Amino acid sequence: ITGDVVPLLEGPAASEPMSPSAPPSPLSGSRQPWSRPHSPARGGSSACASPRGVPVQGPSSPKVESVRGGSHHTQTNSGKRFSLGLVERTVGWGSALASSTIISLLHRSATSDKELTFDDFQRMVAEEWKLRSFYKSDIAQCGYLLAYKNSCFVINPTAEVSSILQALDEFALSLNGILLTHLPVDYVSGHAELSACTGAPVYFGSQECGVLETLPDASLGRAATADTKIPMADDFYFRPLETPGHTRGSVSWCLCALNSDDEDVLLVFTGSLLLNGGIARCDLEAKVTGDSRLQVQPDILRRSIQKIAALPSDTEVFPTACAGSLVFRPGEALIQTLRTTVKKQKRCNPGFRQAMKSTISFGEYMNWVSDSVDFPPYFKACYEANRQPWSERRILYDADDPTVPQALREAPGAFAVPKLDARAFQAASSKSGVVIVDARSAVAASQVFVKGAISVPLDTPETQVEDFWSIWLGMLLPDNPQLLLICEDRDLPDVLGRMQHIGCTDVVGALAMDAWTALAELGETRAGYGLASADGEVGVSIVDVVRDESLVAVDVRSEVEFHGADIGIFDNSISCCLRNMVKEKLWSNFDAQNRILVVCNDGFRSAMAASYLIQQGMNVVILHGGLEAISRVPEVSHLLLNDDFS
C-alpha cells in the first residue's frame, strides 16, 4: 500500500457519498471545503471520510502488502483494484487518516507470529479507527470525532451538535470526552451542549479561564496540564501541548502511542493556532474585549509554532479553522483542505516559516497581519457566549424539529422560536433595533419582499461565497441586534443553527409561511428587486437590461476580486465592495434616477446589496447566477471584460 494518497482508480465513482446521512468532509484534497452542509459536494466526495484512495501497486492484478514482524509480503486479490475509498464505501464510514498513518498503525499491530492481510486493513478502517470531520462551512470551522475501538473523543465541537449525536447513535459509540483547544473568539463552541447531552467530561488547557462556569455540571470539567494523559484503548492516549498564541490558554491535542519507553505522536489537533497555509492572529482577545492585558505577544505565538515544528515531520495536523475563517489575514494563500502534515506546513506555510526566523521579523509579520483587517462585530457576541454560565446560555431551536435532543429542549436558556402571524410580525418589526433577515432564495425575494428586510439567500445556485453565510451575516449586522427571521419552514432549523454559530441568539420569532397574504394586506410587503439572467430563463434577459441607457452596473465584490479575478468584470461597472457599502452607507453616491444592476461572482452578495438599495427607494436588478453564469453563455459573454481589455 503506498504511503501517499492518490485518486481512486476503480470501483464506485469518487463523488459517491459514503452514506446518505454523512455530511461533507473537507479532509479530501479533491474536495473544496466550502460546500454547504447538506448540499451536494462540488468537485469531490460528500462523504465524511477521505474519498481519496490508497491504491495497491501492481502491473496487472492488484496486490496488497501485508506485514509480518516488520517484513513485507505481497498478496494478490481477485481482480479489483483496492483503495481506501473503496473500503470506506463498503463499510459505510471509515477513517480519514492518511495512508501513511494507516500503515504505521498496521505495523504497530503486527507481531512476529501474525500476518496482517487486506482483511485486517479493512477491519482497521471499518471497526477500529474512525475519524469523522464535522465541517460547518457557514463559519469555516471543523470539529472532529476520533474513535479507536470503543473509545471515542470529540475535538472542538461547534454549537450545532445534532450531527455529532447522530453519528454517535448510528455507530453505537459512547463519548469518552470532549477536547477543547481553546474558547474561540470567532464562533460559538458546542462543548457545553454536547456535555449536557452525553454526560461526557470536557478537557481544556489549565490556562484557559472560564470553561468550568460554562458547563451544565462543573464536576465534568478537567483542566489539563503538560503531564496529563487521557487514555484511549490499548497504548494510545491524548496529551495536551501548551501552545498559547491565538488565545492565552490555547493547547494542541496530540494523539500519542507508547513505543517502548518513548512515545510516538501520530496526530495533532491544533485548533485555530495553525491553519493549513497560515497562522492565526494573536491580538483578537485584546481587541474584542478592549482589554490590553489580554494581548498575546507575538513571541509567545512564535514559540508555540516552534513546538509544532518540533514534532515528527510526518505527524498529521488537523486544524479547526480553515479557508474563509476571519482569524487570519484575508487574502492569505490558505490551502483549501484541512488535513496536512508538519512537513507540508514547513514547506508551504509562510507564517510557519516566519516563526523559524528571528523574534523581530516574526513580530513585524504578526503586526502586519493584525493591522491589515479589523474584526467583525459578531466576534464580541461569540466571545461572550463562550463564557456565559450554562444557566444563561440561550439555545435556539425549532419546536417541530425532531432532531433536537431533549437535554437541550430542557436547558435553562432553551428557546423555541415562535412562528408569528402577520400582526405579531408587524408589531415585532416596528420596535426599534429589530433587524429582519430574509433567508429565502433570491427568486422568492424578487417576487415579494418584506419592507426593511436584509436578503441573505440560502439557496444561491453554484456558489462558494454563500457557504460562509453566517460570516457574511455577522459582518453586516449591527452590535447585539434583535432579529426577525423569514425562511421556508424546512430551513428554520438550519437558519437557527447558523445564528447560534455566531452568537446571534436574540431572535424574536420567524414569519409563518401562511402569513404572507395577511402581511401584504397590512402593507408590510413590496415588490422585491428585479432579476436578470444570462439565458433569460429566470426573470428578464440581461441583454434587455443592458439596453437601458440609465443603467449603472455596480460590482459588490472585493477590490481584490474586481481587479484580479480571472472571470473578469462586467462592462462599464464600478467597484463598490459590499461590506464598505453597508458600513459607510455608500449608496448615497448613487443617483436614484438610475437603474442599478448589481453584480458579483454568483449572485449571493448581489442579493444582499440589492436589499439595502431598495430600502433607499432605488430601482435595482441583480444578475441571477452572477458573472459565472454570464461566462458560460456565449451569446452574452462579451459583456465580461478580462485582462485583455482592461
C-alpha positions in Angstrom: 0.0 0.0 0.0 1.5 3.3 -1.0 2.3 5.9 1.6 0.6 8.8 -0.3 -3.0 9.5 -1.2 -4.0 9.4 -4.9 -7.4 9.5 -6.6 -9.4 6.3 -6.7 -8.7 4.4 -9.9 -11.5 1.8 -10.0 -14.7 1.0 -8.1 -17.6 3.4 -7.3 -17.4 6.9 -8.5 -15.3 9.2 -6.3 -18.3 11.5 -5.8 -20.5 8.7 -4.4 -21.3 9.5 -0.8 -20.4 7.1 2.0 -23.8 7.0 3.5 -27.0 9.1 2.9 -26.6 10.8 6.3 -23.0 11.6 6.1 -22.1 15.4 5.9 -19.5 16.7 3.6 -15.9 16.5 4.6 -13.1 18.9 3.8 -10.4 16.2 4.6 -10.0 15.2 1.0 -7.7 17.1 -1.2 -10.1 16.7 -4.1 -12.9 18.5 -2.4 -13.2 22.2 -1.8 -14.0 22.6 1.9 -16.7 25.3 1.5 -19.7 23.3 0.1 -22.6 24.0 2.3 -23.7 21.3 4.8 -26.5 19.0 3.5 -25.9 20.1 -0.1 -24.1 18.1 -2.8 -20.4 18.4 -2.7 -18.7 20.2 -5.5 -15.7 18.7 -7.2 -15.4 15.7 -5.0 -17.0 13.4 -2.4 -19.6 14.4 0.0 -18.6 11.5 2.3 -17.4 12.1 5.8 -14.3 10.1 5.2 -11.5 10.7 2.8 -12.7 9.9 -0.8 -9.1 9.6 -1.9 -8.0 6.1 -2.2 -4.8 4.2 -1.4 -4.3 2.1 -4.5 -2.5 -1.1 -4.4 0.5 -1.2 -6.7 0.8 -3.9 -9.4 1.1 -4.0 -13.2 -1.9 -6.2 -13.9 -3.6 -7.6 -10.9 -3.8 -5.6 -7.7 -1.6 -6.5 -4.9 -1.9 -5.9 -1.2 1.1 -5.5 1.0 0.9 -7.5 4.3 3.1 -7.1 7.3 4.7 -9.9 9.3 7.0 -8.9 12.1 8.2 -5.9 10.2 8.8 -7.7 6.8 6.6 -7.2 3.8 4.7 -9.8 1.8 2.8 -9.2 -1.4 -0.6 -10.9 -1.9 -2.8 -10.8 -5.0 -6.5 -10.2 -4.7 -9.2 -11.1 -7.1 -9.2 -8.6 -9.9 -10.3 -5.4 -8.1 -8.0 -2.5 -7.5 -8.5 -1.9 -3.8 -8.3 1.5 -2.3 -9.1 3.2 1.0 -12.0 5.0 -0.7 -13.4 1.7 -1.9 -13.1 0.2 1.6 -14.8 3.2 3.2 -17.8 2.9 0.8 -18.0 -0.8 1.6 -18.2 -0.3 5.3 -20.2 2.9 5.4 -17.9 5.1 7.3 -14.2 4.6 7.5 -11.1 6.5 8.5 -9.9 9.8 7.1 -6.4 9.1 8.3 -3.7 9.4 5.7 -2.4 6.2 4.3 1.0 6.7 5.9 -0.7 6.8 9.3 -2.8 3.7 8.5 0.4 1.9 7.5 2.1 3.0 10.8 -0.9 1.6 12.7 -0.7 -1.6 10.8 3.0 -2.0 11.6 2.2 -1.3 15.3 -0.4 -4.1 15.3 1.9 -6.6 13.6 3.6 -9.3 15.7 6.2 -11.9 14.8 3.6 -14.6 14.5 0.8 -12.8 12.8 0.4 -11.8 9.2 -1.8 -8.8 8.5 -3.7 -9.0 5.2 -6.1 -6.7 3.4 -8.9 -8.0 5.6 -7.0 -6.7 8.6 -6.6 -3.4 6.8 -10.3 -3.3 6.1 -11.2 -4.2 9.7 -9.0 -1.4 11.0 -10.7 1.2 8.8 -14.2 -0.2 9.5 -14.1 -1.2 13.1 -11.0 0.2 14.9 -10.0 3.7 13.8 -12.6 6.2 12.8 -12.1 9.9 12.1 -15.0 12.0 11.1 -15.0 15.7 10.4 -18.0 17.9 11.2 -17.3 20.9 8.9 -19.5 24.0 9.3 -19.0 25.9 6.2 -21.0 28.9 7.3 -18.3 29.7 9.9 -15.4 27.9 8.2 -14.8 25.7 11.2 -14.4 22.0 11.7 -14.8 19.7 14.7 -13.7 16.1 14.7 -14.7 12.8 16.1 -11.9 10.3 16.7 -12.7 6.7 17.8 -10.5 3.8 18.4 -12.4 0.5 19.1 -14.9 1.6 21.7 -13.1 4.7 22.9 -14.4 8.0 21.3 -13.5 11.6 21.7 -14.8 14.8 20.0 -12.4 17.7 19.4 -13.8 21.3 19.2 -17.5 20.8 18.6 -19.5 23.8 17.3 -22.8 24.9 18.8 -24.8 22.8 16.5 -24.2 19.3 17.9 -27.0 17.2 16.4 -24.8 15.8 13.6 -22.3 14.5 16.2 -25.1 13.0 18.3 -26.5 11.2 15.2 -23.0 9.8 14.4 -22.6 8.5 18.0 -26.0 6.9 17.8 -25.5 5.4 14.3 -22.3 3.7 15.3 -23.3 2.8 18.9 -20.4 4.8 20.4 -20.3 6.3 23.8 -18.4 9.6 24.1 -15.5 9.4 26.5 -14.5 13.0 26.4 -14.7 16.4 24.7 -11.3 18.1 24.0 -11.1 21.9 23.7 -8.1 23.5 22.2 -9.4 26.9 23.3 -12.5 29.0 23.9 -12.9 30.6 20.5 -13.4 34.2 19.6 -14.8 33.7 16.1 -17.6 31.1 16.6 -19.6 29.6 19.5 -18.3 26.4 20.9 -20.7 23.4 21.5 -18.8 21.8 24.3 -21.4 22.6 26.9 -24.3 21.4 24.8 -22.5 18.2 23.9 -21.6 17.5 27.5 -25.2 18.2 28.6 -26.5 15.6 26.0 -23.9 12.9 26.7 -22.6 13.5 30.2 -19.0 13.4 28.8 -16.2 15.3 30.6 -14.7 18.4 29.0 -10.9 18.6 28.8 -9.2 22.0 28.3 -5.8 23.7 28.9 -5.2 24.7 32.5 -4.6 28.3 31.5 -7.9 28.7 29.6 -10.1 30.6 32.1 -13.8 30.4 32.3 -14.6 26.9 30.9 -15.9 25.4 34.2 -18.6 28.1 34.5 -20.0 27.3 31.1 -20.7 23.6 31.9 -24.1 22.2 33.0 -22.1 20.2 35.6 -18.8 21.8 36.7 -17.6 18.4 38.0 -17.3 17.4 34.3 -14.6 19.9 33.7 -11.0 18.7 33.5 -8.2 21.2 33.5 -5.2 19.5 31.7 -1.6 20.2 32.4 1.5 19.2 30.5 1.6 15.9 32.4 -2.0 15.0 31.6 -2.6 11.8 29.6 -6.1 10.9 28.6 -6.2 7.2 27.8 -7.9 5.7 24.7 -7.8 1.9 24.2 -4.6 -0.1 24.3 -1.4 2.1 24.4 -3.0 5.2 22.8 -3.7 8.4 24.6 -4.2 12.1 24.2 -1.9 14.7 25.8 -2.0 18.5 25.6 0.8 20.5 24.1 0.6 24.0 25.6 0.5 26.3 22.5 -0.7 29.8 23.7 -0.8 32.4 21.0 -4.2 32.6 19.4 -5.6 32.8 22.9 -3.7 32.9 26.2 -4.8 29.4 27.2 -4.6 27.5 23.9 -3.4 23.9 23.7 -3.0 21.5 20.9 -4.1 17.9 21.5 -1.7 15.2 20.4 -2.7 11.6 19.8 0.2 9.5 21.1 1.2 5.9 21.4 3.7 4.3 23.7 6.8 3.0 22.0 9.0 1.2 24.5 10.0 3.9 26.9 9.3 6.7 24.4 6.1 7.9 22.6 5.1 8.4 19.0 3.0 11.4 18.1 0.6 10.3 15.3 -1.9 13.3 15.1 -2.1 16.8 16.4 -5.3 18.9 16.6 -4.1 22.5 16.6 -7.5 24.4 16.9 -7.1 27.9 15.4 -3.4 28.2 16.2 -2.2 26.7 12.9 -4.2 26.7 9.7 -3.3 24.8 6.5 -1.2 27.6 4.9 -1.5 30.2 7.6 -1.4 31.0 11.3 -4.0 32.7 13.4 -3.8 36.2 14.9 -2.7 36.7 18.5 -4.5 40.1 19.1 -8.1 39.1 18.9 -8.9 38.6 22.6 -7.5 42.0 23.4 -9.2 43.8 20.5 -12.6 42.1 21.0 -12.7 42.9 24.8 -10.8 46.2 24.7 -8.6 44.9 27.4 -4.9 45.3 26.5 -4.0 42.9 29.4 -5.3 40.0 27.2 -2.8 40.8 24.4 -0.6 37.8 23.5 2.8 38.8 22.4 4.0 37.5 19.0 7.0 35.8 20.5 4.7 33.6 22.6 2.9 32.5 19.4 6.2 32.0 17.7 7.4 29.6 20.4 4.1 27.7 20.1 4.6 27.3 16.4 8.1 26.0 17.0 6.7 23.4 19.3 4.5 22.1 16.4 7.5 22.3 14.1 9.5 20.1 16.6 7.0 17.2 16.2 7.9 14.4 13.7 7.6 15.7 10.2 5.0 13.1 9.1 2.7 13.9 12.1 -0.8 14.6 10.7 -2.1 18.1 11.5 -5.9 18.8 11.8 -6.8 22.5 12.3 -10.2 23.7 13.4 -10.2 26.9 11.3 -9.8 26.8 7.6 -10.1 28.9 4.4 -12.8 31.5 4.9 -12.2 31.9 8.6 -11.5 35.5 9.8 -8.9 34.6 12.4 -6.2 35.1 9.8 -5.4 37.7 7.3 -7.8 37.7 4.4 -6.1 37.1 1.1 -3.5 34.8 2.7 -3.0 31.9 0.4 -4.6 29.2 2.5 -4.8 25.7 1.1 -8.4 24.6 0.6 -8.1 21.3 2.5 -7.9 20.7 6.2 -5.6 17.7 6.6 -1.9 18.4 6.4 1.4 17.4 8.0 4.1 19.2 9.9 6.4 18.7 6.9 4.0 20.3 4.5 3.5 23.3 6.7 7.2 23.8 7.0 7.3 23.9 3.2 4.1 25.9 2.3 3.0 27.9 5.3 4.5 31.5 5.3 3.6 32.1 8.9 5.2 28.8 9.9 8.4 29.8 8.1 8.4 33.2 9.7 8.2 31.6 13.1 11.5 29.8 12.4 13.2 33.2 11.9 14.2 35.9 14.5 11.8 37.2 17.1 11.9 40.7 15.5 11.0 39.6 12.0 8.1 37.4 13.3 6.8 40.3 15.4 6.8 42.5 12.3 5.0 39.8 10.3 2.3 39.5 13.0 1.9 43.2 13.3 1.3 43.3 9.6 -1.3 40.6 9.9 -3.1 42.3 12.8 -3.1 45.8 11.2 -4.4 44.5 7.9 -8.0 43.9 8.9 -10.5 44.7 11.7 -12.7 42.1 13.3 -16.4 41.9 12.6 -19.0 42.8 15.3 -20.2 39.2 15.9 -16.8 38.2 17.4 -17.7 40.1 20.6 -21.0 38.1 20.7 -19.1 34.8 20.2 -16.6 35.7 22.9 -19.3 36.5 25.4 -21.4 33.5 24.5 -18.5 31.1 25.0 -18.1 32.4 28.6 -21.7 32.6 29.6 -22.8 30.3 32.6 -24.9 27.4 31.5 -27.9 28.9 33.2 -27.8 31.9 31.0 -26.8 30.3 27.7 -29.5 30.8 25.1 -30.2 27.8 22.9 -32.4 28.4 19.8 -34.4 25.5 18.4 -37.4 24.8 16.2 -40.1 23.0 18.3 -41.1 21.0 15.2 -37.5 19.7 14.7 -37.4 16.1 15.9 -33.5 16.0 15.9 -33.3 18.5 18.9 -32.2 16.4 21.9 -34.4 16.5 25.0 -31.5 17.7 27.1 -31.3 20.9 25.0 -35.0 21.4 25.0 -34.9 21.3 28.8 -31.8 23.5 29.1 -32.3 26.7 31.3 -31.8 29.0 28.3 -33.6 26.9 25.7 -35.9 29.0 23.4 -38.3 27.5 20.9 -38.5 30.2 18.2 -42.2 31.0 17.6 -43.8 31.2 14.2 -45.5 34.6 14.1 -48.7 35.5 12.3 -48.9 38.8 10.3 -50.0 41.1 13.1 -47.4 39.7 15.6 -44.7 40.0 13.0 -45.8 43.6 12.2 -45.7 44.5 15.9 -42.3 43.0 16.4 -40.8 44.6 13.3 -41.9 48.1 14.4 -39.7 48.0 17.5 -36.5 50.0 17.5 -33.3 48.0 16.8 -35.1 45.0 15.2 -33.4 43.6 12.0 -35.4 41.4 9.6 -33.3 38.6 7.9 -34.8 37.0 4.8 -33.1 33.7 4.1 -35.4 32.7 1.2 -33.9 32.3 -2.3 -33.2 35.3 -4.5 -36.0 34.2 -6.8 -38.5 34.2 -4.0 -37.3 37.6 -2.7 -37.6 39.1 -6.1 -41.3 38.3 -6.2 -42.4 39.6 -2.8 -40.3 41.3 -0.2 -40.9 42.4 3.4 -40.1 46.1 3.8 -36.8 46.8 5.6 -35.5 43.2 5.3 -32.0 42.1 4.5 -31.9 39.4 1.9 -29.3 36.7 2.7 -30.3 33.7 0.5 -29.6 30.2 1.5 -30.2 28.8 -2.0 -27.9 30.7 -4.3 -27.0 28.1 -7.1 -23.4 27.0 -7.5 -21.9 29.5 -5.1 -18.9 29.3 -2.9 -19.3 32.6 -1.2 -22.8 31.7 0.2 -21.1 28.8 2.1 -19.9 31.5 4.5 -23.5 32.5 5.2 -23.1 33.2 8.9 -19.8 35.1 8.5 -21.4 37.4 5.9 -24.5 37.9 8.0 -22.4 38.6 11.1 -20.3 41.2 9.2 -23.3 43.1 8.1 -25.4 43.1 11.3 -25.1 45.8 13.9 -24.0 45.0 17.5 -26.4 43.0 19.6 -29.4 43.0 17.2 -32.8 41.7 17.8 -33.8 39.5 14.9 -36.9 38.5 13.0 -36.5 35.7 10.5 -38.1 34.9 7.2 -37.4 31.5 5.7 -39.1 28.3 4.5 -40.3 26.1 7.3 -37.9 23.3 6.3 -35.0 25.7 6.5 -35.7 27.1 10.0 -33.6 24.6 11.9 -30.6 25.3 9.6 -31.0 29.0 9.9 -31.2 28.8 13.7 -28.1 26.7 13.9 -26.2 29.2 11.8 -27.4 32.1 14.0 -26.2 30.1 17.1 -22.8 29.7 15.5 -22.1 33.4 15.6 -23.8 34.2 18.9 -26.8 36.0 17.3 -29.4 34.4 19.6 -31.7 37.3 20.3 -34.3 36.0 17.9 -37.9 37.3 18.4 -39.6 34.9 16.0 -40.0 33.7 12.5 -42.7 34.6 10.0 -45.2 31.8 9.5 -45.2 30.9 5.8 -49.0 31.1 5.6 -49.0 34.7 6.8 -47.9 36.3 3.5 -51.3 37.3 2.3 -52.3 38.9 5.6 -48.9 40.7 5.8 -49.5 42.2 2.4 -52.9 43.4 3.4 -51.2 45.2 6.3 -49.0 47.0 3.8 -45.7 45.3 5.1 -44.6 43.9 1.8 -43.4 45.3 -1.5 -42.1 44.1 -4.8 -38.6 42.7 -4.5 -35.5 43.5 -6.5 -35.5 42.7 -10.2 -33.9 39.6 -11.5 -32.0 39.2 -14.8 -30.3 36.1 -16.1 -27.8 35.3 -18.8 -30.1 32.9 -20.6 -33.4 34.6 -19.9 -34.9 31.6 -18.1 -35.1 33.4 -14.7 -36.5 37.0 -14.7 -35.6 39.0 -17.8 -32.7 38.6 -20.1 -29.5 40.5 -19.3 -29.4 41.6 -22.9 -32.7 43.6 -22.4 -31.4 45.1 -19.2 -28.2 46.5 -20.7 -30.2 48.3 -23.4 -31.4 50.7 -20.6 -29.4 53.9 -21.1 -29.8 54.9 -17.4 -28.3 51.6 -16.3 -25.4 51.7 -13.8 -23.6 48.4 -13.1 -22.2 48.1 -9.5 -19.8 45.3 -8.7 -20.0 44.4 -5.0 -17.1 42.0 -4.9 -14.0 43.0 -3.0 -11.4 45.2 -4.7 -9.0 42.2 -5.0 -11.7 40.2 -6.9 -12.7 43.2 -9.0 -9.1 43.9 -10.2 -7.6 40.5 -10.2 -10.2 37.8 -10.7 -9.9 35.5 -13.7 -13.6 35.7 -14.5 -13.2 39.4 -15.4 -15.5 42.4 -14.8 -18.9 43.5 -16.2 -18.7 46.0 -18.9 -18.6 49.6 -17.6 -19.2 48.5 -14.0 -17.9 50.4 -10.9 -16.5 48.7 -7.8 -18.2 49.1 -4.5 -17.4 46.4 -2.0 -20.5 45.1 -0.2 -19.1 45.5 3.3 -17.9 49.0 2.6 -21.2 49.9 1.0 -23.1 48.9 4.2 -20.6 50.2 6.7 -20.2 53.6 5.1 -23.6 53.9 3.5 -22.1 54.4 0.1 -25.5 54.1 -1.6 -25.7 57.9 -1.1 -23.3 58.1 -4.1 -25.8 56.6 -6.5 -28.5 58.5 -8.3 -31.9 57.2 -7.5 -33.0 58.2 -11.1 -30.7 55.5 -12.5 -31.5 51.8 -12.7 -28.9 49.9 -10.7 -27.6 46.5 -11.9 -25.8 44.7 -9.0 -23.3 42.0 -9.9 -20.9 39.7 -8.1 -19.4 36.2 -8.9 -22.6 34.2 -8.3 -25.5 36.4 -7.1 -25.3 35.9 -3.3 -23.7 39.2 -2.4 -25.8 40.9 -5.1 -28.9 39.9 -3.3 -27.7 41.3 0.0 -26.6 44.6 -1.6 -29.9 44.9 -3.5 -32.0 44.6 -0.3 -30.1 47.6 1.1 -30.6 49.6 -2.1 -34.3 49.0 -2.4 -34.7 50.3 1.1 -33.3 53.6 -0.3 -36.0 53.6 -2.9 -33.8 52.6 -5.8 -34.7 50.6 -8.9 -32.5 47.6 -8.5 -31.9 44.4 -10.6 -29.5 41.7 -9.8 -27.8 39.2 -12.1 -29.0 35.7 -11.2 -26.1 33.3 -11.1 -23.7 36.3 -11.3 -20.8 36.7 -13.6 -20.2 33.0 -13.5 -23.5 32.5 -15.3 -22.6 35.1 -18.0 -19.2 33.4 -18.6 -21.0 30.2 -19.5 -23.4 31.6 -22.1 -21.5 32.5 -25.3 -24.3 34.9 -26.5 -23.7 37.3 -23.6 -20.1 36.5 -22.6 -19.0 39.7 -24.5 -20.4 41.6 -21.5 -17.4 40.5 -19.5 -14.1 42.2 -19.8 -10.9 40.3 -18.9 -7.3 41.4 -18.6 -7.0 41.7 -22.4 -9.4 44.6 -22.4 -8.6 46.3 -19.1 
